Amino acid sequence: MHPDVVVMGAGIIGAACAQALHARGLSVLVVDRHGPASGTSAAGEGNVLVSDKEPGPELTLAQASRALWPALAEDAEWEEKGGLVVATTQDARAPLKAFAAGQREAGIDACEISTAEALEHEPHLNPEITAAVHYLEDAQLNPVKATRTLLRGIEFQQAEVSTTDGRSVTTEHGVISCGAVVNATGPWARAFGVNVLPRRGVVLVTTPIPGRIRHKVYDADYVGAVASGDADLQTSGVVESTQAGTVLIGSSRQRRGFDGTIESRVLKALAQKAIAMFPMLEAVPVMRAYGGFRPYAPDHLPIIGEDPRTPGLWHATGHEGAGVGLAPATGHLLADLMTGATPLTDPEPFRVDRPEVMV
């Protein structure tokens, strides 16, 4: 077995890289210690967002991904539902409006709407909100189904990689020689030379209430939580429905290594913030809670490119909670760089030799 490329990691980023490389005619083998989408990708909400990113390289990557996703999301419950960001306090009103104004300058369709208009979009929304912005481009999909769709026709091997030198990988089954290796191991990527840390997130799932919530809705605190580097617990209200009618409630962020304990204080905080936006949720039972680890890079930018210390070793990681939304453009950009094509977007901000991400 001598594939052109071995992709380590069968999450949505690894799958997108494999798909993009396979589309260029390269032979690709994806290796993962478990099955496809069995880690971080299975523990998310499937968000494809532009609404939570300030103007800059990550937003540019998100815009490119948003354009690519519809053609790739066959059988993945793709929904162009749009997003609604609301301020729940007077203090949050001005920052939300300023953030949206900056995004509009970057080409994002961020429409300020009145409380009455927000209630037309979401009739069960708390009428006490102080501001709202409607994002037409936000979308959602099923990340597990999307990952499996991207991996169709690509060879997969269940194995755990212990080492790589960029031209081979060593697993418990032996050594696989190849032309290049992609490190798409998400929060476990530090084992292969980049400064990525696990950032814990938890999601609540309610019993089905079909048709009650139409968009992805979150409070303005969410943007600040995403951009923060604080290791302590941070929560913000995020509410959206699935096609099955269940409601997903997030979000939390916490750096505590790979401790998977789900704490009652986190669940309580998430429920309280969701109810503050949608009071009717107080009467809706919660079926379960699940959590996962997001790949956190200290400068909040993905790591995409070849490792200058190890020729042949490429990295595609550090997307934290934006991996689903950024996956297609990440794979496309990595394939461009690996094959010498014109890059989809400027790769410089994502380079591997940034001081913050080298270990």
C-alpha positions in Angstrom: 0.0 0.0 0.0 1.7 3.2 -1.2 -0.9 6.0 -1.5 0.0 9.4 -2.7 -1.3 10.9 0.6 -2.3 9.5 4.0 -4.8 11.7 5.9 -4.6 11.1 9.6 -8.1 11.8 11.0 -11.5 10.9 9.6 -13.4 13.9 11.0 -14.9 16.5 8.8 -11.6 18.4 8.2 -9.8 15.2 7.3 -12.7 14.1 5.1 -12.7 17.5 3.2 -9.0 17.3 2.7 -9.2 13.7 1.4 -12.1 14.7 -0.9 -10.2 17.7 -2.4 -7.0 15.7 -2.9 -8.9 12.7 -4.4 -10.7 15.2 -6.8 -7.2 16.2 -8.0 -6.5 12.7 -9.0 -4.3 11.7 -6.1 -4.7 8.3 -4.3 -5.7 8.9 -0.7 -5.8 6.7 2.3 -7.6 8.0 5.4 -6.5 6.5 8.8 -8.4 6.9 12.0 -8.3 5.0 15.3 -12.1 4.8 15.3 -14.6 5.3 12.5 -15.5 8.4 10.4 -16.8 11.4 12.3 -16.4 9.5 15.6 -14.7 12.4 17.5 -15.1 16.1 17.4 -17.3 16.1 14.3 -20.0 14.0 16.0 -20.1 16.3 19.0 -21.0 19.5 17.2 -24.2 21.2 15.9 -23.3 21.2 12.2 -23.1 25.0 11.9 -22.0 26.7 8.7 -21.6 30.2 9.9 -20.5 33.6 8.6 -22.3 35.5 11.4 -19.8 34.8 14.2 -16.6 35.9 12.4 -15.1 39.4 12.3 -13.6 40.6 9.0 -10.3 38.9 8.3 -8.8 35.7 7.0 -11.1 33.3 8.9 -14.2 35.1 7.5 -12.7 35.0 4.0 -12.2 31.2 4.4 -15.8 30.9 5.8 -17.2 32.7 2.8 -15.3 30.4 0.4 -16.5 27.4 2.3 -20.1 28.6 2.3 -20.0 28.8 -1.5 -18.6 25.3 -1.8 -20.9 23.5 0.7 -24.2 23.2 -1.3 -22.5 21.1 -4.0 -20.9 18.8 -1.4 -23.7 18.3 1.1 -25.8 15.7 -0.7 -27.6 13.5 1.8 -26.3 15.6 4.7 -29.5 17.4 5.7 -28.3 20.7 4.3 -30.5 23.6 5.4 -30.1 27.2 4.3 -32.1 28.4 7.4 -30.3 31.6 8.1 -29.2 32.9 11.5 -30.6 35.4 13.9 -28.3 37.1 16.4 -30.0 39.0 19.3 -28.9 41.3 22.1 -30.6 40.4 25.3 -29.4 43.4 27.3 -29.0 47.1 26.6 -25.2 46.9 27.0 -25.0 44.3 24.2 -27.0 46.3 21.7 -24.3 48.7 20.4 -21.6 46.1 20.1 -23.9 43.8 18.1 -24.7 46.6 15.7 -21.1 47.6 15.3 -20.0 44.0 14.6 -22.7 43.7 12.0 -21.7 46.9 10.3 -18.1 45.7 10.0 -19.3 42.4 8.5 -21.4 44.3 5.9 -18.3 46.1 4.8 -16.7 42.7 4.2 -19.6 41.6 2.0 -21.7 39.7 4.5 -25.5 40.0 4.3 -26.1 41.2 7.9 -29.5 42.9 8.1 -30.4 44.8 11.2 -34.1 44.2 12.0 -36.6 45.5 14.6 -37.9 43.5 17.5 -41.2 43.1 15.6 -39.4 41.8 12.6 -37.4 39.4 14.7 -40.6 38.1 16.2 -42.0 37.5 12.7 -39.0 35.3 12.0 -39.2 33.6 15.4 -42.6 34.0 17.0 -41.5 32.3 20.3 -38.5 34.6 20.8 -38.5 36.7 23.9 -40.0 40.1 23.0 -37.7 41.8 25.5 -34.6 41.5 23.2 -32.9 44.9 22.6 -31.5 44.4 19.0 -31.4 41.7 16.3 -29.4 41.0 13.1 -30.6 38.6 10.4 -27.9 36.6 8.5 -29.3 35.0 5.4 -26.1 33.0 4.6 -25.9 31.0 7.8 -26.7 27.3 7.3 -26.7 23.9 9.0 -26.1 20.3 8.1 -25.6 16.9 9.8 -21.8 16.7 10.4 -21.7 12.9 10.6 -23.6 12.5 7.4 -21.5 15.2 5.7 -18.3 13.5 6.7 -19.4 10.2 5.4 -20.5 11.8 2.1 -17.1 13.5 1.7 -15.4 10.1 2.2 -17.3 8.2 -0.4 -15.0 6.4 -2.8 -11.9 7.0 -0.6 -10.0 4.2 1.0 -10.2 4.0 4.8 -8.2 2.1 7.4 -9.0 1.9 11.1 -5.7 2.2 12.9 -3.9 4.5 15.3 -0.9 6.4 14.0 2.0 6.5 16.5 4.5 8.4 14.4 5.1 10.0 11.0 8.1 11.4 9.2 6.0 13.0 6.4 6.7 10.2 4.0 5.2 7.3 6.0 3.0 6.7 9.0 3.5 4.0 11.6 0.5 2.2 13.0 -0.1 -0.9 15.1 -0.5 -2.7 11.8 2.9 -1.6 10.4 4.4 1.2 8.3 2.5 2.8 5.4 4.7 4.5 2.9 3.3 7.5 1.0 4.1 10.7 -0.8 2.8 13.0 1.9 0.9 13.0 5.2 -1.9 15.3 6.4 -2.4 15.8 10.1 -6.1 16.3 10.5 -6.4 14.9 14.0 -8.2 17.9 15.5 -7.7 18.4 19.2 -5.1 15.6 19.2 -2.9 17.3 16.6 -0.3 18.4 19.2 1.1 14.9 19.1 2.3 15.7 15.6 4.0 19.0 16.3 1.5 21.9 16.4 0.2 23.8 19.4 -3.4 22.7 19.4 -5.3 22.2 22.7 -8.7 20.6 23.4 -11.5 23.0 24.3 -14.5 21.3 25.8 -18.0 22.1 24.6 -21.4 20.7 25.7 -24.8 20.6 23.9 -28.3 19.9 25.3 -30.9 18.1 23.2 -34.6 18.5 23.9 -37.5 16.3 23.0 -38.9 17.1 19.5 -41.0 20.3 19.0 -41.3 20.5 15.2 -41.5 23.9 13.6 -41.1 25.9 16.8 -37.7 27.4 16.0 -36.8 28.2 12.4 -33.3 29.7 12.4 -30.1 29.3 14.3 -30.5 31.9 17.1 -27.8 33.0 19.4 -27.2 35.9 21.8 -24.5 38.5 21.1 -22.3 37.0 23.8 -21.4 34.1 21.6 -19.0 36.1 19.4 -17.0 37.2 22.4 -16.9 33.6 23.8 -15.6 32.3 20.4 -12.8 34.9 20.3 -11.8 34.5 23.9 -8.6 32.7 25.0 -9.8 32.2 28.6 -9.5 28.7 29.9 -12.3 29.1 32.4 -15.9 28.2 31.6 -17.7 30.5 29.2 -21.3 30.1 28.1 -23.6 31.8 25.7 -27.1 31.1 24.4 -27.3 29.2 21.2 -30.6 27.6 20.0 -31.6 25.8 16.8 -33.7 22.9 15.6 -32.8 19.8 13.7 -34.8 18.2 10.9 -36.1 15.7 13.4 -37.6 18.5 15.5 -35.3 18.3 18.5 -33.7 21.5 19.7 -29.9 21.8 20.2 -28.9 24.2 23.0 -25.3 25.5 23.5 -22.8 26.7 23.8 -20.0 26.3 26.3 -16.3 26.6 26.1 -13.8 25.4 28.6 -10.1 24.3 28.5 -9.6 21.4 30.9 -7.5 18.9 28.9 -9.4 15.8 27.8 -11.6 15.6 30.9 -15.0 14.6 29.5 -17.0 15.1 32.6 -20.3 16.9 32.0 -21.0 19.2 34.9 -24.4 20.2 36.1 -23.4 23.8 36.4 -22.7 23.9 32.7 -26.1 22.3 31.8 -27.8 24.8 34.1 -26.1 27.8 32.5 -27.0 26.6 29.0 -30.6 26.0 29.9 -30.9 29.4 31.6 -29.5 31.3 28.6 -31.7 29.4 26.1 -34.8 30.1 28.2 -33.8 33.8 28.3 -34.1 33.9 24.5 -37.1 31.4 24.2 -39.2 31.4 27.4 -41.3 28.5 26.0 -38.3 26.2 26.3 -38.8 26.1 30.1 -41.6 23.6 29.6 -39.7 21.4 27.1 -37.9 18.3 28.5 -34.2 17.7 27.8 -33.5 14.2 26.5 -29.8 14.2 26.8 -26.5 16.1 26.8 -23.3 15.4 24.9 -19.9 17.0 24.8 -16.8 17.0 22.7 -13.4 18.6 22.3 -12.7 21.3 19.8 -9.2 21.9 18.4 -8.2 25.3 19.9 -5.3 27.3 18.4 -4.0 30.2 20.7 -4.4 32.8 17.9 -7.8 31.5 16.9 -6.9 30.7 13.3 -6.7 27.4 11.6 -3.4 25.8 10.8 -3.2 24.9 7.1 0.0 24.1 5.2 3.2 22.1 5.1 5.4 21.8 8.2 8.8 23.5 7.4 10.5 21.2 9.9 9.2 18.0 8.3 8.9 18.0 4.5 5.9 16.0 3.4 4.0 16.6 6.7 1.0 18.9 6.2 -1.4 20.2 8.8 -5.1 21.0 8.7 -6.3 21.6 12.2 -7.0 24.3 14.8 -10.5 25.2 13.6 -12.0 25.0 17.1 -15.8 25.1 16.8 -15.8 26.3 13.1 -14.5 23.1 11.5 -17.8 22.2 9.8 -18.2 25.6 8.3 -14.5 25.9 7.2 -14.0 22.3 6.0 -14.5 22.6 2.2 -12.3 25.6 1.8 -9.7 24.1 4.1 -9.5 21.0 1.9 -9.5 23.0 -1.3 -6.7 25.3 0.0 -4.6 22.4 1.2 -5.0 20.6 -2.1 -4.0 23.8 -3.9 -0.9 24.2 -1.9 0.1 20.5 -2.2 -0.4 20.4 -6.0 1.0 23.8 -6.7 -2.3 25.3 -7.9 -3.3 28.9 -7.4 -4.6 29.1 -3.8 -8.3 29.5 -3.2 -7.5 32.2 -0.6 -4.4 33.7 0.9 -2.6 30.9 2.8 -0.3 33.2 4.7 -2.4 33.8 7.8 -2.8 30.0 8.3 0.9 29.0 7.8 2.4 26.4 10.2 5.4 28.4 11.3 3.4 31.0 13.2 5.1 31.5 16.6 1.8 30.8 18.4 1.4 27.3 16.9 4.9 25.9 16.6 5.8 23.4 19.4 
